Amino acid sequence: RRVGALAGCLLLELAAGDEVVTVRRVRSLHDKPAIVDSVTVSKALFPTLGSGVKLPENLYRFYQGEYGITIAKAEERVRAVSASAEEAELLGLEPGSPLLEIDRTSLTLDARPVEWRVSRCNTDRHTYVAERG
């Protein structure tokens, strides 16, 4: 937990000083670490997130069931990046290895941004696929 990270506050349309929660996790595909996720949300909307509760793989379903917040769409920006030393260690790679970064802002039914997620993905054995509609 931290108070109002500037980028998160701007993307989530929060006031400076509003509390946000950032959860960092490593996701695996076929039992191998593949994605380092950094998920930032408003503490006011998601008061228990980050309090030691094990997060499920599908966060949007969790948000709906636990907090009554429905994600209707997401806006993504994708680019190639180099793995930091920490990311390389978490993913079992060499520092500087290429990763795919997915910078996503998730919006509710009324187009309110409620989640900012940055995923750094090792794509040496996987392909990113986006399905629409």
Disulfide bonds with the S-S distance in Angstrom:
none
